[in-house]
Amino acid sequence: MKKTLLAVAALCALTSGAAMAQQQDGKWQVRLRAVNIDAANKGSAADALGLSINDKVIPEVDISYYFTPNFAAELILTYPQKHNVRSTVVGGKIGTLKHLPPTLLAQYHFTNFGAFKPYVGAGVNYTRFSGVDLLDGAADVKRNSFGGALQVGFDYALDKNWSLNFDIKKVYIDTDVSLAGNKVGKFKVDPVLVGVGVGYRF
């Protein structure tokens, strides 16, 4: 009986310790990243007009909520990003546009690698195009886009709260392009986003 009681007490102590260790990791995490946008520049409109937008580095903020130590949701935000639009048919820059692509991802975090915490994610993005100024108004794009998003990355814990982050996302963004009121085709931005940054969990 004594051995049984001791075993139960030891099991309770271990379980309590594990629960406390999980509670030490906060439910919320905020990350700040510098992200390079590498656009695919594909689609029928890209083929017909030789359209492309420039790559650029942007700031990105994401907010994550951990439902469990393994499962989390991440909302990715930035401000409207301005891009130059070029056409090989015209022979140079034809104007500018802005796009704002908030993205919501469901994530699975692997927790058995110590300070190294890899994760994968999948979700959706909504992109709003604005400030469209193409060929002095002769060309235009559809303003709204919905698409999927895939993600892989890792956090490296520096202490209980702070971590370093590396993240890669593939985001599916496309829009219809029109010229003089007639649809030319679809332009697929479909960028790969590579980001590095820091995170704070609380």
Summary of the structure (lengths in Angstrom):
residues: 202
radius of gyration: 22.8
end to end distance: 42.9
largest distance: 88.3
contacts: 611
relative contact order: 0.20
helix: 16%
strand: 62%
